[in-house]
Every structure is written in C-alpha cells, then in structure tokens.
C-alpha cells in the first residue's frame, strides 16, 4: 500500500485536490516536449494556456533518453525538468508519463531496442513464439512484465527518470499526477490465448491458481487433472482445452496479471520518491476482458484507471458508452487520451478527423459523464495531424477555437458542479463475458491489434446460444432506454458501483452469474431499487457449479419491452429517431444537451415533463424556446446543441 500521508495531491470525483484545498479540473493538453525545439516551448505552452486547459500532459520516453550504456540524456530538447518549470511559470500543472511503455508512435513504442531484442524477456505466444507488435516503423517483440530481466531494466530507467521528476511534484513543482505504464492491456491484444506464456509469467499464474483454490489438490479436483506439482500445471492455449472452468480461470488470471504488474511498477515509482501525487493508468477503449478499469482501481494498483478514446462522428455512440462506464465506477471519470487530430501511420486505416468530428465527440464525452480529459494531441508533431495547435505554437482557428469554446462552455454553464440524470444502471455480466471470450480459438492465428481493427476477430470465437441471447437482450434494453430518453450508466458485475444511486438496475443473464454480485443486486432491490435480469434466471456460479440464485425482489424479464412502463420518467424526452438527450442539474440550474447520431439532418420534438424554457448555449442555428410541453428543433447532421433550462 502507498503511504497516502505524504500525498500533496489527492483524487476527487471532480478533479484533483491540491495541497491548499482547491479542486483542479483535469483538462490537459498533450505536448511532447522532446519533439519540439526548446525555443518553441514558451509559445507552445502559452497557446495551451490560452485554450482554457489547466494542465500539460507529456511522456518521458525511455528509448529517447536512454540510448545505451551511458546515463540517460536529459539535456537540450530532452531537458524535461526545464520544460516542466516553464509549465509552472505559466500557472499550468503537469501530468507526466515515464513508462516504461509509451507508444506515442515512437520507434519500438518507446522501449529501447536493446531491451526488447533480448530473447530472455520477450512475451511469448501460446505456441512459444515471441509476440510481435507493429509500431511506427517496424514490428517489435514486446516484453513480458513478469520477466526479471525486463523488470531489472525498468528499475534502472526508474532510477534515472524519477530523480528528474520527483523534485517537481506539487507544490514544489507543477506535477500533479503520474502515469504507471501506458496502454498495458497486452499491447492491444485482447485475444485470451495470444500471450503471455513467458516462463516467469506462468510461474506467477500457477502460484495464483493454487492461492485462488486453496491447494493443488483442489485444482485437480475442479479440473479433473492429476498434476503432482506446480511445475506440472499447464495453462490452456485454445478453446479446445477442457474443462471450461480451466479456461475461465486463465482469463481471470490475465485480468489479475495486469493488476499485479501495475502495482509493481507503481511501487517502483513511489519507492524512489514519486509518491506525493496520484497514480493513474490508461488503456485502449475496451470495457470487457482482459481490461476491467474499475476493478483495477478497486485493487489499488493505481488511484485512477482511465480510458483512451479516438473516434470520428460515427463512433460518438461508443464514446458515450465509455463515458457511462467510467462515470459509474471510477474515482475520477478520466479520458486520459481524447483524440484531437489523428495519427498518420501507413498500416492503419486512413481516417480524416475534422472539427465537426471533434465537436460531436468531445461534447458527447463531457456531457455523458467524463469529468477529466487529456486532449491528445493538443500540439501537433511528427506522425500526427489536425491538432488544435501547430508544432510552433500557433493556434489553429478551427480546432483551437473549438477546444476553447468547449472549455468555455463547461465553465459557463457550471457543469463541474452538476450531476447527470442517469437513473438506470446497465450491468455487464462479467461471468458471461468470460465464457464468451474463453471460447476463442486460434488455429495458428495470433493477430496483432485484435481489439483495434474494424473487426474483432469474431470468427475465432465458437458460437453459443447463450451469447446470442445475452447480446440480444442487452441490445433490446438499450433500445428501450433510447426510445424513452432514459439515460443510463454502465458497469461490470466484477466491480459494481454504489447501487443506491440508481432507481433501476438491469443485468443480462443466461446460465451463469457471479454469486457475490447477485447478492449486491438483491440488497439493492431490498432497499427500493427496481432490479431486472433476463432473459433467464442463472443457475451456475462463476466456477460453473450449480447455484440456487434467490430471485426475491428481482424481476426476470424474458421480453425487454416489458421494461418500458417500469422505467423512471425523465425530465425531457425526444421523439423517436437518432437524437439522444443528456440532462444535468445542480445548484446553478439545469443543462440539456441533444446529439444527432446521424449523417442526415432531422426534426426532433423535445417534450418537457414540466414547462421549461431552453436557452441556446452552443448552436444558434438550432436555437431554443419554450417547451410547454414540447419544442420542435431541426438538428443538423451529426449536430450537437446545449441549452440552459429555466422553469
């Protein structure tokens, strides 16, 4: 555990609390200082401050500073301490990201080639072949975070980099948060049997497995095996490896391994003196296994588990799902990389992201619950285009002006002091998700970036009727919520939030559910929440043992449409179509936002539960007026509007 008594910065659900008691809203701009001429740093930082951002976010890349046997170089454009002092001089704060992995379109993802080329520390595929990842220029062999050789190399890097950063922690310097590694979720590889089969990882897995079940004899009894010692325990390598519970344990181990790894790296930073500010980790936008951001926070491996989001306008609905998830359970709902511009990489699909994309995506994120955002990249650099600020510190009128408007809107309407109206919680049944993922096959194919491609290698999963039923139920519930303009949060059954916040809770279920999560649902029902599961009552616990799930107080829905008359009545509804609403309220009043998730203009009728006047705060072309009881507006394609509400 980290000694929080030495902390000068702590986490709140609205931002970071500084040593003088002020809450710092965490809206930062990514600036890669080493990619710019130090002569441009003052102009760049002035530009960032002019956009209304509070902080600067920067990597401290291992491979850039450390070129070999000599001490790492922190001079010239690599003088991160000088850069951070310039940040402080402008009244800005800083978030630092010292790795070991950075990504950032760097050669070898920011890991020194001499390190990752060492065969002793490379992560292994299920067939024993080193796992490779496409980077900015070539494929690298990624490291195993359980390798003693890799961890020793990281320790040497931490010795150097923490010496540069620790003296600059708040209040002596601008640093208010430190990242623990970057996007560590198996290097964008979500396939359960792709990696890591490194010998030291497997040693840790075997120890964990025995601790989980109490003894090797218990493991043998559960699996139907006859292993004599830990060294005999063999992990599953494909969906064909039976029994199923053995594969489910492997997936649970993969989640736990991330927590073990990040806790070890966090301790390495804190033990060297980078211990006065909160730690965070961020990963690619995936809500299911092997990632579990809220469970990562609950393990105290890091203070905040943030999520990265890059999307054009058609992806704004998915951005909303991400925001709902972190809004439900995170200590600070933080999008640690919110796309601003786009990366130029020859092996990725081309995507032209313009100001209209940013407008919809940024507003959807903020108005669906994200309380903190880092705009990546705020300042353009090599392998990146379309940023609000160019590489010399000139603010671009369209992107820069838009970001300034978004930050101004947040302050103008008092969003930081408001709460979003989200009376429904939709729960991911994590046990069902694990079953689905554990059915994945490989057949010799170990794809890179499986979760980042336009398809998620669904063809590698063996189909099952339960999966189809649960997915259909989940989609139908979302459709009912949308038709009735009822906003909702999202959570995983593995890390449920405070259920007292919700009037209605829904969890898709087939055969399997977690018994502890089920008891939380029953407790919520006993305290007055309406709790629904469907399409059936589960009969197996997470270890696939028969379990009698007591349904007292819980309604089993075969047809999600039956949910409609039972939902809470929202303050505003919108006519059926592609427009979605968000409602916020607080001491300074109310805010209503509307988003058209369609490439065509549409006419929307907004009906108020009580008479209300809507004053435009964003798009004058859409306008406002009195909803008594209804107001009809024309929303442009992919358009957004924000109103303040008076009664």
C-alpha positions in Angstrom: 0.0 0.0 0.0 1.1 3.6 -0.7 1.5 5.9 2.2 -1.1 8.5 1.4 0.0 10.6 4.4 2.8 12.0 2.1 0.3 13.0 -0.6 0.1 16.6 -1.6 -2.5 15.9 -4.3 -5.5 13.6 -3.9 -8.3 12.4 -6.1 -11.9 13.6 -6.1 -14.7 12.7 -8.5 -14.5 16.3 -9.9 -10.7 16.6 -10.3 -7.6 16.7 -8.2 -7.5 18.3 -4.7 -4.3 20.3 -4.3 -2.5 20.9 -1.0 -4.3 24.3 -0.5 -7.7 22.6 -0.8 -8.5 23.8 -4.3 -10.0 21.3 -6.8 -8.1 21.3 -10.1 -10.3 20.4 -13.0 -8.2 17.9 -15.0 -8.4 19.2 -18.6 -5.0 18.9 -20.1 -3.3 19.2 -23.4 -0.7 16.6 -24.7 2.6 18.2 -25.6 5.6 16.0 -26.5 8.3 18.4 -25.4 11.2 16.4 -26.9 9.7 16.5 -30.3 9.9 20.3 -30.4 12.7 22.9 -30.4 13.1 24.3 -26.9 12.9 27.7 -28.4 9.3 26.9 -29.3 8.4 25.7 -25.8 7.3 29.1 -24.4 5.0 29.8 -27.4 3.6 26.3 -27.3 2.8 26.5 -23.6 1.2 29.9 -23.9 -1.0 28.5 -26.6 -2.1 25.6 -24.4 -2.9 28.0 -21.6 -4.9 30.2 -24.0 -7.3 27.3 -24.8 -8.6 27.2 -21.2 -6.8 24.0 -20.3 -5.4 23.6 -16.8 -2.6 21.2 -17.4 0.0 19.8 -19.8 0.5 16.1 -20.3 3.8 14.8 -21.5 5.6 11.4 -21.9 9.2 11.0 -20.7 10.1 8.3 -23.2 12.6 5.7 -22.1 14.0 4.9 -25.6 14.6 8.6 -26.4 16.5 9.4 -23.2 18.3 6.1 -22.8 20.5 5.2 -25.8 22.8 2.6 -24.3 25.3 2.1 -21.5 25.7 5.8 -20.8 23.5 7.6 -18.3 20.2 8.7 -19.9 20.3 12.1 -21.6 18.3 14.9 -20.1 19.8 17.9 -22.0 18.6 20.1 -24.8 15.1 19.1 -26.0 15.3 16.2 -23.6 15.5 18.5 -20.6 12.1 17.6 -19.1 12.8 19.4 -15.8 13.4 22.7 -17.7 10.2 22.1 -19.7 8.2 21.4 -16.5 9.5 24.6 -14.9 8.2 26.5 -17.9 4.8 24.8 -17.4 4.8 26.0 -13.8 5.7 29.6 -14.7 2.5 29.8 -16.8 0.3 28.7 -13.9 -0.2 25.3 -15.6 0.1 21.9 -13.9 1.6 18.8 -15.4 0.9 15.1 -15.8 4.0 13.0 -16.5 4.2 9.6 -18.2 7.5 7.9 -17.6 6.6 4.4 -18.9 8.2 2.0 -19.3 6.0 1.6 -22.3 4.8 4.8 -24.1 3.6 4.0 -27.6 3.1 7.6 -28.9 4.1 6.4 -32.4 7.7 6.1 -31.2 10.2 3.7 -32.5 9.7 0.5 -30.6 6.8 2.1 -28.7 9.3 3.9 -26.5 11.1 0.8 -25.3 14.8 0.6 -26.0 15.6 -1.8 -28.8 18.5 -3.2 -26.9 16.0 -4.2 -24.2 13.2 -5.7 -26.3 15.6 -7.6 -28.5 16.8 -9.7 -25.5 15.1 -13.1 -26.0 15.1 -13.7 -22.3 12.5 -11.1 -21.6 10.1 -11.4 -24.6 6.5 -12.2 -24.1 5.5 -15.5 -25.7 2.6 -16.6 -27.7 0.7 -19.8 -26.8 3.0 -21.7 -29.2 6.1 -20.4 -27.6 7.0 -17.9 -30.3 7.7 -14.3 -29.3 4.8 -12.0 -29.7 5.3 -9.1 -32.1 3.5 -5.7 -32.4 3.5 -3.3 -35.4 5.0 0.1 -34.4 5.7 3.3 -36.2 8.4 1.8 -38.4 8.5 -2.0 -37.9 7.5 -4.9 -35.7 9.0 -5.2 -32.2 9.0 -8.1 -29.8 7.1 -7.0 -26.8 8.4 -7.6 -23.2 7.0 -9.9 -20.6 6.3 -7.8 -17.5 6.9 -10.8 -15.3 10.5 -11.2 -16.6 13.2 -10.4 -14.0 15.4 -9.2 -16.9 12.8 -6.7 -18.0 12.0 -5.5 -14.5 15.6 -5.0 -13.8 16.0 -2.9 -16.9 12.9 -0.9 -15.9 14.3 -0.3 -12.4 17.5 1.2 -13.9 15.3 3.5 -16.0 13.2 4.5 -13.0 16.4 5.3 -11.0 17.2 8.0 -13.6 13.8 9.4 -14.6 12.4 9.7 -11.1 15.4 11.7 -10.0 14.4 14.2 -12.6 10.7 14.3 -11.8 10.3 13.8 -8.0 11.6 17.3 -7.0 8.9 18.8 -9.3 5.9 17.3 -7.6 3.2 19.8 -6.4 3.6 22.1 -4.5 7.3 22.5 -5.3 6.6 22.0 -9.0 3.8 21.5 -11.4 3.4 17.7 -11.4 0.0 16.6 -10.1 -0.3 13.1 -11.5 2.0 10.3 -12.8 1.1 7.6 -15.2 2.0 4.0 -14.4 2.9 2.5 -17.8 0.8 3.1 -20.8 -1.9 1.0 -22.5 -0.5 -2.1 -20.9 -3.5 -4.3 -21.8 -1.4 -7.0 -23.5 -0.2 -4.4 -26.1 -3.7 -4.0 -27.8 -4.2 -7.8 -27.8 -7.4 -8.9 -26.3 -7.4 -12.5 -27.6 -7.2 -14.7 -24.5 -4.7 -17.2 -25.8 -2.4 -14.9 -27.7 0.1 -14.1 -24.9 1.8 -14.2 -22.3 3.2 -17.6 -21.9 6.7 -16.5 -20.7 8.0 -19.0 -18.1 8.0 -16.5 -15.3 4.5 -15.4 -16.1 3.4 -19.0 -15.9 5.2 -19.4 -12.6 3.1 -16.5 -11.3 -0.1 -17.9 -12.8 0.5 -21.3 -11.1 1.0 -19.6 -7.7 -2.1 -17.6 -8.2 -4.2 -20.6 -9.2 -3.3 -22.5 -6.1 -4.0 -19.5 -3.9 -7.3 -19.0 -5.6 -8.5 -22.6 -5.0 -6.6 -23.2 -1.7 -4.4 -26.1 -2.8 -3.2 -28.1 -5.8 -5.5 -30.9 -4.8 -8.5 -28.6 -5.1 -7.3 -27.5 -8.6 -7.0 -31.1 -9.6 -10.5 -31.9 -8.3 -12.0 -29.0 -10.1 -10.2 -29.6 -13.4 -10.2 -33.4 -13.3 -6.4 -33.4 -13.6 -3.7 -35.3 -11.8 -0.9 -32.8 -11.6 1.7 -33.8 -9.0 3.4 -30.4 -8.5 3.0 -26.8 -9.6 5.5 -27.3 -12.4 3.1 -29.8 -14.0 0.2 -27.2 -14.2 -0.3 -26.3 -17.8 -2.3 -23.3 -18.9 -5.0 -23.5 -21.6 -3.9 -22.5 -25.1 -7.1 -22.6 -27.0 -10.9 -23.0 -26.7 -10.5 -26.7 -27.2 -8.7 -27.1 -23.9 -11.1 -28.6 -21.4 -12.6 -28.3 -18.9 -14.3 -24.9 -19.4 -13.6 -23.7 -15.9 -9.8 -24.1 -16.5 -10.2 -21.6 -19.4 -12.2 -19.2 -17.3 -9.5 -19.3 -14.6 -7.0 -18.4 -17.3 -9.0 -15.3 -18.3 -9.3 -14.3 -14.7 -5.6 -14.7 -14.3 -5.0 -12.4 -17.3 -7.0 -9.7 -15.6 -5.2 -10.2 -12.3 -1.8 -10.2 -14.0 -2.4 -6.6 -15.2 -3.1 -5.6 -11.6 0.0 -7.3 -10.3 2.1 -5.7 -13.0 0.9 -2.2 -12.5 1.1 -2.5 -8.7 4.8 -3.5 -9.0 5.6 -0.6 -11.4 3.7 1.9 -9.2 5.7 0.8 -6.2 8.9 1.2 -8.2 8.0 4.9 -8.9 6.8 5.6 -5.4 9.7 3.9 -3.6 12.1 6.2 -5.5 10.2 9.3 -4.4 7.5 9.9 -7.0 4.9 9.4 -4.2 3.2 12.7 -3.5 0.8 12.7 -6.4 -1.9 10.3 -7.6 -1.0 7.5 -10.0 -3.1 6.5 -13.0 -3.1 4.1 -15.8 -4.9 4.3 -19.1 -5.7 1.7 -21.7 -7.3 1.3 -25.1 -11.1 1.6 -25.3 -12.3 -1.9 -24.3 -14.8 -2.5 -21.5 -14.6 -6.2 -21.3 -11.8 -8.8 -20.5 -8.9 -8.6 -20.3 -9.5 -5.0 -19.3 -11.5 -4.1 -16.2 -10.8 -0.5 -15.4 -12.9 -0.2 -12.2 -11.7 -3.5 -10.8 -8.2 -2.2 -11.4 -8.9 0.9 -9.3 -10.6 -1.3 -6.6 -7.4 -3.3 -6.4 -5.5 -0.1 -5.5 -2.9 -0.9 -8.1 -3.4 2.7 -9.3 -5.5 5.6 -8.0 -7.4 6.1 -11.3 -7.9 3.8 -14.2 -8.6 6.0 -17.2 -9.6 5.1 -20.8 -8.4 6.4 -24.2 -10.9 7.3 -26.9 -10.3 8.1 -30.5 -13.3 8.4 -32.8 -14.9 10.2 -35.7 -18.6 11.2 -35.7 -20.0 7.7 -36.3 -18.2 6.5 -33.2 -19.7 9.0 -30.9 -22.2 6.4 -29.5 -19.3 4.2 -28.4 -17.7 7.2 -26.8 -20.9 7.7 -24.8 -20.7 4.0 -23.6 -17.1 4.6 -22.4 -18.1 7.8 -20.6 -21.1 5.9 -18.9 -18.7 3.2 -17.7 -16.2 5.5 -16.0 -18.9 7.8 -14.7 -20.5 4.9 -12.9 -17.5 3.5 -11.1 -14.2 5.5 -11.4 -12.9 7.7 -8.7 -12.4 10.3 -11.3 -14.0 9.7 -14.7 -11.0 10.4 -16.8 -10.4 10.1 -20.6 -6.6 10.2 -20.5 -6.4 10.4 -24.3 -9.2 12.1 -26.0 -8.5 12.2 -29.7 -7.6 15.7 -31.0 -6.5 15.2 -34.6 -5.3 11.9 -35.8 -2.2 9.8 -36.2 -0.6 9.2 -39.6 0.5 5.6 -39.7 0.8 3.7 -43.0 -0.5 0.4 -41.6 -3.7 1.9 -40.1 -6.9 2.6 -42.0 -6.9 6.3 -43.0 -9.3 8.5 -41.0 -9.9 12.1 -41.7 -10.9 13.7 -38.4 -12.1 17.3 -38.8 -13.6 19.9 -36.4 -17.1 18.6 -36.9 -16.0 15.2 -35.7 -14.3 16.7 -32.7 -17.3 18.8 -31.8 -19.6 15.9 -31.5 -17.2 13.5 -29.9 -15.8 16.0 -27.3 -19.3 17.2 -26.3 -20.7 13.7 -26.1 -17.8 12.7 -23.8 -18.1 15.7 -21.4 -21.9 15.6 -21.3 -22.1 11.8 -20.8 -20.0 11.9 -17.6 -16.3 12.4 -18.3 -15.0 14.7 -15.6 -11.4 14.9 -16.9 -9.9 14.8 -20.4 -6.5 14.9 -21.9 -6.7 16.1 -25.5 -4.2 14.1 -27.5 -2.5 15.7 -29.3 -3.2 19.3 -28.4 0.1 20.3 -30.1 0.9 18.7 -33.4 4.1 16.8 -34.0 5.6 14.2 -36.3 3.2 11.3 -37.2 0.2 13.4 -36.2 -2.0 15.9 -37.9 -5.0 18.1 -37.2 -4.2 19.3 -33.7 -5.6 22.5 -32.2 -2.1 24.0 -32.0 0.6 23.6 -34.7 4.2 22.4 -33.8 5.4 26.0 -33.4 2.7 27.2 -31.0 0.2 28.8 -33.4 -3.4 28.2 -32.5 -5.4 26.8 -35.4 -8.6 28.8 -35.8 -11.0 25.8 -36.3 -9.6 23.2 -33.9 -8.2 25.6 -31.4 -11.2 27.8 -31.4 -13.5 24.7 -30.9 -11.5 23.5 -27.9 -11.5 26.9 -26.4 -15.3 27.0 -26.9 -15.8 23.6 -25.3 -13.7 24.6 -22.2 -15.6 27.9 -22.0 -19.0 26.1 -22.2 -18.1 23.8 -19.3 -17.3 26.8 -17.1 -20.2 29.0 -18.4 -22.9 26.5 -17.5 -21.2 25.3 -14.3 -21.0 21.7 -15.5 -18.4 20.8 -12.9 -20.9 21.4 -10.1 -23.7 19.5 -11.7 -24.8 15.8 -11.7 -26.0 14.0 -14.8 -29.5 12.5 -14.7 -28.9 8.8 -15.1 -31.3 6.8 -13.0 -30.6 3.4 -14.7 -27.6 1.1 -14.4 -26.9 -1.4 -17.1 -24.6 -4.2 -15.8 -22.3 -6.2 -17.9 -22.5 -9.9 -16.7 -18.8 -10.4 -16.4 -19.1 -14.2 -16.0 -21.0 -14.4 -19.2 -18.3 -12.3 -21.0 -15.6 -14.6 -19.7 -17.5 -17.6 -21.1 -17.8 -15.9 -24.5 -14.1 -14.9 -24.7 -12.9 -18.3 -23.4 -14.5 -19.9 -26.4 -12.0 -18.2 -28.7 -9.9 -20.3 -31.0 -6.6 -19.6 -32.6 -5.7 -22.2 -35.2 -2.2 -20.8 -35.5 -3.5 -17.2 -36.0 -2.3 -14.7 -33.4 -3.5 -11.3 -34.7 -1.9 -8.0 -33.6 -4.2 -5.2 -32.6 -7.2 -7.6 -32.4 -9.2 -5.0 -30.5 -8.3 -2.1 -32.6 -9.2 -3.3 -36.1 -12.7 -2.7 -37.7 -13.4 -6.3 -36.8 -12.5 -8.0 -33.5 -11.7 -11.5 -34.9 -15.2 -12.7 -34.0 -14.7 -15.6 -36.4 -12.2 -17.0 -33.9 -15.0 -17.5 -31.3 -17.1 -20.6 -31.2 -20.8 -19.6 -31.3 -23.1 -20.4 -28.4 -26.8 -19.8 -27.9 -26.2 -18.1 -24.6 -24.0 -15.4 -26.1 -26.6 -14.6 -28.7 -29.4 -14.4 -26.2 -27.4 -12.2 -23.8 -26.3 -9.8 -26.6 -29.8 -9.6 -28.0 -31.2 -8.9 -24.5 -28.6 -6.2 -23.9 -29.3 -4.5 -27.3 -33.0 -4.6 -26.7 -32.7 -3.0 -23.2 -30.6 -0.2 -24.7 -33.2 0.3 -27.4 -35.9 0.6 -24.8 -33.9 3.2 -22.9 -33.2 5.2 -26.0 -36.9 5.1 -27.1 -37.9 6.5 -23.7 -35.0 9.0 -23.5 -33.8 7.4 -20.2 -30.0 7.9 -19.8 -28.0 5.2 -18.0 -24.7 4.3 -16.6 -22.8 1.1 -17.4 -20.8 -1.1 -15.0 -19.3 -4.6 -14.8 -20.6 -7.2 -12.3 -17.0 -7.6 -11.2 -16.8 -4.1 -9.8 -20.3 -2.7 -9.1 -20.6 0.9 -8.1 -22.8 2.3 -5.3 -26.1 0.9 -6.3 -28.1 3.3 -4.1 -27.6 5.9 -6.9 -29.9 4.1 -9.3 -33.7 3.7 -9.3 -33.4 0.8 -11.8 -30.7 -1.8 -12.4 -30.7 -4.3 -15.3 -28.3 -7.2 -15.9 -28.5 -9.6 -18.8 -28.1 -13.2 -17.7 -28.2 -16.7 -19.2 -26.9 -19.7 -17.3 -24.1 -18.1 -15.3 -23.7 -15.2 -12.9 -21.4 -14.1 -10.0 -22.9 -15.1 -6.7 -21.5 -12.1 -4.8 -22.7 -9.6 -7.5 -26.1 -11.3 -7.3 -26.3 -10.6 -3.6 -25.5 -6.9 -4.2 -28.4 -6.8 -6.7 -30.7 -8.4 -4.1 -29.6 -5.9 -1.5 -30.3 -3.0 -3.9 -33.8 -4.5 -4.5 -34.5 -4.7 -0.8 -33.7 -1.0 -0.5 -36.2 0.0 -3.1 -34.4 -0.3 -6.5 -36.2 -2.0 -9.4 -33.8 -4.8 -10.4 -34.3 -6.8 -13.6 -32.4 -9.7 -15.1 -33.0 -11.6 -18.3 -33.7 -13.4 -20.5 -33.4 -16.1 -17.8 -32.5 -16.8 -14.2 -28.9 -18.0 -13.9 -28.2 -21.5 -12.5 -24.4 -21.6 -12.3 -21.9 -19.6 -10.4 -18.6 -18.3 -11.8 -16.9 -21.7 -11.3 -19.8 -23.3 -13.2 -21.1 -25.0 -10.1 -24.9 -25.3 -9.7 -26.1 -22.4 -7.6 -29.6 -21.5 -6.4 -29.9 -17.8 -7.2 -32.6 -16.3 -4.9 -34.8 -14.1 -7.1 -36.6 -12.4 -4.2 -37.1 -8.8 -5.2 -35.6 -9.4 -8.7 -37.8 -9.5 -11.8 -36.8 -11.9 -14.5 -37.6 -10.4 -17.9 -38.0 -12.6 -20.9 -39.0 -9.7 -23.1 -37.1 -6.4 -22.5 -40.0 -4.4 -23.9 -41.8 -5.2 -20.7 -39.3 -2.8 -19.1 -40.8 0.2 -20.8 -43.7 1.1 -18.4 -41.4 0.4 -15.4 -38.7 3.0 -16.2 -38.3 6.3 -14.3 -39.8 9.2 -16.1 -37.0 11.5 -17.4 -37.3 15.4 -17.2 -37.2 15.6 -21.1 -38.0 13.1 -23.8 -37.3 13.3 -27.6 -39.3 12.0 -30.5 -38.2 8.6 -31.8 -35.2 8.9 -34.1 -31.4 9.4 -34.0 -31.3 12.2 -31.4 -30.2 11.4 -27.9 -30.6 13.7 -24.8 -28.4 14.3 -21.7 -29.7 16.2 -18.7 -27.7 17.7 -15.9 -28.7 19.6 -12.8 -27.1 21.3 -9.9 -27.1 24.4 -7.7 -26.8 26.7 -10.7 -29.7 25.2 -12.5 -30.1 22.7 -15.3 -28.5 21.9 -18.7 -30.0 19.9 -21.5 -27.9 18.6 -24.5 -29.1 17.0 -27.7 -27.0 14.9 -30.1 -27.9 13.8 -33.6 -26.2 10.5 -34.2 -27.0 10.5 -37.9 -25.4 11.8 -41.1 -28.7 13.4 -42.1 -30.5 16.5 -40.6 -33.6 15.6 -38.6 -36.5 17.3 -37.0 -36.8 16.4 -33.3 -39.6 17.2 -30.9 -38.4 17.7 -27.3 -41.1 17.3 -24.6 -40.7 18.5 -21.1 -42.2 16.8 -18.1 -42.8 20.3 -16.7 -42.8 23.6 -18.6 -39.3 24.8 -19.4 -37.5 27.5 -21.4 -34.4 26.3 -23.3 -31.8 29.0 -23.9 -29.2 28.1 -26.6 -25.6 27.9 -25.3 -23.9 26.2 -28.2 -25.6 26.2 -31.7 -27.5 29.3 -32.5 -28.7 27.7 -35.8 -30.7 25.2 -33.8 -32.0 27.8 -31.4 -34.2 27.3 -28.3 -37.6 28.3 -27.0 -40.3 27.3 -24.6 -41.2 23.6 -24.2 -44.7 23.8 -23.0 -45.0 21.0 -23.2 -43.0 20.5 -26.4 -40.4 22.3 -28.6 -39.5 21.2 -32.1 -36.0 21.8 -33.4 -34.1 20.9 -36.5 -30.8 19.2 -35.7 -28.0 19.3 -38.4 -26.3 16.1 -39.4 -24.0 14.8 -36.6 -25.1 18.0 -34.8 -25.0 19.0 -31.1 -26.9 21.5 -29.1 -26.7 22.6 -25.5 -29.3 24.6 -23.7 -29.6 26.0 -20.2 -33.0 25.3 -18.7 -35.2 27.7 -16.7 -38.6 26.9 -15.2 
